Amino acid sequence: MTPVVNQSLDQTGSYGQAQTPTQQTQAQAQTTAGQLSQQDQFLQSFWANQVSLAESYESDFKLHPLPLARIKKVMKTDEDVKMISAEAPILFSKACEIFITEITMRAWMHAEENKRRTLQRSDVASAVSKSDQFDFLIDIVPREDSSKVKRAKEEVSHSYVPD
């Protein structure tokens, strides 16, 4: 195996050290582990902040970020639900708000990893696929691969013109 020359600064501050592919793989794994630990730290601080906000939350019960009537309507789509207390839609509203915020933050982290400042569908798909807790969304949020394959098939079908 021929060693690969690394043109970037390493931890010792020198350029051009020869690295074997194994060393490159280890370096990439360390970088990925560093990103994961940053993401884990970020998510821990996010949840600590959400808990403190929930504990000190004082709502006027008039202004909600999500419409309570719509939440109640969704809850009533289950035929087993006969009556809904007044507090239930408020609780679901807060839960949905936290859920949306968390997925957005995870997607934002993915966008920043790719050095972008605009969220894309692929960022949301990546956020969903990276966490087991979002497995219930796998059928709803298409994976990045399937959308790229579908677009490629559409381009091929549109570009073919029979004689």
N, C-alpha and C positions, 0 to 999 in steps of 0.2 A: 504494500500500500504506500502511496506517495503522500507525504504530509501536506496539508493545506496551510498556506500562509495566512495568518490572521492580520488584516491591515488596520485593525482598530486597536486602541489602547487597551491593555489588559489591566489587572488589578495592581501590578507592579509599576505601571506607567511606561512600559516599553512597547515598541511597535514591531510587527513582523515576526512574532514567534511562530514556529512551526507547530501545528496541532494535528494530531491524528483524528480520523473521523470519530473515534470513541470519545476523545476529549471534546470535540465539537458538540457531540450529543449530550455530554455531561454539562457543558456550559449552557446549552439550550434548555436543559431540564432545570438548571439552577435559575435561569432567567424566568422560566415559566413558574417555578415554585415561588420566586420573589413576587411575581405578579399575582399569584394566587393568594399569597399571604397578605398582600396589599388589599386585594379584594375582600378577603376574610375580615381584615381589620376594618375596612370601610363598612362592610355589612354589619359587623358587631356594633360599630358606633351608630349606624343607621337605626338598628333595632333598639339600642339603649336610648337614643333620642326619641323614638316612637313611644317607648314605654313611659318615659318621663312626660312626654306630651299628653299621653292618655291619662296618666295619673293626675295631671294638673288641668285637664280639659274641663272647661266650663262653657257649655253651649247655651245659646239663647233659644235653641230648639225652633228657631224660625228660619235661619239661614243655613242651608246645607249645600255642599258642593255638588251633590247628586240629587236628583228629584226623588223625593220619598214616594210620590204616587207611582212612579215608574218601578221603583223597587218593590212596592207592594203588589203591583200588577205582575211582576215576574214571580214573586213568591206565590201568588194565587194560581200560577200555571200548573202547580202540583195539585192534582185533584184531591189529595188527602188533607190539604190545608183548608180548614173551614173558617177559622178566625185568626186574625193577626193582632197582637197587642200593639199599642202605640209605640213602645220602646224598640220593638224588633226592627222596623225599617231604619230607625236611627242607628242602631248597632250595625246593621248590614251596610249602611252608607259609610260608616267609619271604616269597616273592614274592607270594603271595596276601594276606598280612598288609599288605604295603606297598601293594599295589593297592587294597585295601579302604580303607586309611587315606587314600590320595590322593583317591579318589572322594569319601570323606566330607568331607575338607577342602575340596574344590572345591564340594560341595553346601552346606557350611556358609557359605562365602563368598557364595554366592547367597542363602541365607537371611538373612544379615546385610545384604546390599544391599536386601532387602525389609523390613528392620527387624523380623525375626522371630528367635526363639530356639529354634524347633522345626523340625527337618528334616522336609520333606514330600517326597512322590514327585516333585513338580514341581521341587524343588531338585536331586534326583539326575538327572532328565531334562535339566535345564538344564546341569548339569555335564558330562554325556555329550555333549550337542549342541555345547557351546562348544569342545571340543577334538577335533582330528582323530585323535588317538591312540586315542580311544574309539569310532571309527566302527564297529568290530565289534559294538558293543552297541546300535546303532540299532534293530535288529529286536527286541531283547530288552527294552529300556527304552522304553516308549511315550513319544512326544513329548507335550508339554503340550497342544498343539492337538487331537490326535486324541482324547485322553481327555475334553476339554471338549466336543467335538463329539458323542462317544458318549453322554455324560451328558445332553446336551441332547436327543438323539434319544430316549433312554429316557424322559425326562420327558414329551416330547410324546406318545409311544406310550402311556404310562400315564395321561395326563390325558384322552385322547380316549375318550369313552364313546358308542357308537352308540345311537340311539333304538330 
